């Protein structure tokens, strides 16, 4: 950094970018087939798995409270994006899996995010993007300093 130049305000820039990204995503309901960004996150998580997931597994994957996933899955089940099924090994356990409509919605959301990622990375070299990814991973590692429940 050159003498006299102020360092970037990373916390401010990161917070601002996150809010703008969230707003960008939320203002494109036609692209998301009527689903919210929270629902898209759950769809992506379920689509990435080979088997249905419990609410606890989903909460851990999304890094939210199980109660939040329970409420989210209720809305998604009503929208026929997911369905609840019994666990094959333990009949007391309920699991969640994508419906055909949920799979289609996850694919559509993936297309939207692929376009957004292309826009966000345009004009940057692979080396520059590696540095950004490394920096964001370092920010995410702050989670290790958080108190455990």
N, C-alpha and C positions, 0 to 999 in steps of 0.2 A: 504494500500500500504506500502511496506517495505521501511525503511529509505534508501535514496540514489537511489532508483529506480525512473526513470522518469515516469510521468503519460502518458497514451496512448494519441496519437495525434488523437483525435476523428474526427476532421474536415477533416484532411488528409485521414484517414482511410475510412471515409464515402464517400468522393469524389472518392477515388480510387475504392472502392467497387461498387459504382454506375456506373462508367465508364466501369468496367470489366463486370458487369451484362448486361449493354446495349450492349457491344460488343459481349458477349456470345449469347444474344438473336438475334442480327442482323446477326450473322454468321450461323444461322440455318434456312435458308429460306425453306428448305425441310420440316422442322417440322412445319412451320407457313403457309404452303400452299401458299407461295409466298406473304404473307402480311407483312407489316412492324410492328414494335412494337407499333408505334402510332396508326396504324389501329387496331391492336389487342386490345389496350386500349379502343377504341371506340366500337369495337365489344362486349367486356365484359360489357361495360356500357349499351349498348342497350339490350344485352341478360339479364341483371339483371332487366330490366324494364318490366312492364306488358303492357305498351302502347308505341306507337311511341313518339319520343322526338323532340322538336324544336332544332334548332342550338344553341340557347341561353342556353337551359337546358343542352345540351351536353357540351358546353364550360364551364359552371359552374361545371359540374361533373368532367371534365378533368382538370379543373383549367388552362385553356388557353383562349386566345382571340377568340371571335366568328369568326373572319376572318380566323384563323388557322383551325377551324372546317369546315368552308365553303370550304376551299381548300381541306381539307382531305376528306370530303364527296363527293366532285366532283370526286376525284380519285377512291374512293370506289364505287361510283355509276357506273362509267365506268367499274370497275372490277366486277360488278353485285353482290357486297357484301351487298349493301343497296339499298333501293328505297325511293323515296320521295312520300309522300301521303298528301292529303289535310286533314286539321283538320276537324273533324266531327261537332264541335260546331261553328267554325269560318272559313269560306271559304277563308279568306285572309291569314291564317296561313298555312305554310307548315311544315310537320313533317317528320322524318326519321325513318325507321324501317329496320330490317334485312330481307334479302331475304333468301330463303332456303340455298343458297350457303353461305351466311353470317353466318347463324346458324351453318352450318357444320364447317366453318372456326373457329368460336368461340369455338366450342367443341374441335377441334383439338388443338387450342392454349391452351385451359384449360388443356388438357392432358400433353402438354409440360411443362406448368408452375407447374403442380402438381409434375412432376418428378424433376423439378428444385427446388421446395420447399423442397422436400424430401432430395435432396442432400445438400441443405443449412442447414437443421435442423438436419442432421445425427450427432449423437454423443452428442447431447445436451439434457439435461433433460427438462421436461415440465416447471419446475421452472426457469431454465436458459432462456428458450425461452420467458417466461412471462416477465422477466427482459429486454430482448432485445426489445420486443414489446413495453414495457412501455417506454424505452429510446427513441425508434424511434417515438413514439407518442409525447414525450416531444420535440423532434427536430421539428416535424411537427407543434407543437403549436407555434413555432416562427412566423408562418404566422400571428398570432394575432398582432404582432409588426410591420408588413409591412404597408406602407401607402396604404390607400384605393383610388381606382380610382374615 
